Amino acid sequence: MWVQDPNRAYTEAVQRAIIDAMIDYSAPMIIGADDWLTVAARDNEPRDTLAPQDSMEETVTLLYQVKGVDLAAYRSGTIDREETRRRVVVREF
């Protein structure tokens, strides 16, 4: 995939890392069963001001959300890591 579409491969690697961080490092947080852990990510690379303006270019913010009940189920062993990853909601703005 890195050879065919390096941008997509990079994006997917970053998404996996964000989701893994949410799963791995949320344990000390007090997240109720009905609460959501939300992480927003955005590319902060500045646009090249010497390049021509691209009407298709846009800044995208990705929002990652996982429900507290799903994190608790993972920690208790009710669901595995892959199922927890599948339950993460990803939205693009």
Order of alpha helices (4+ residues) and beta strands (2+ residues): alpha-beta-beta-alpha-alpha-beta
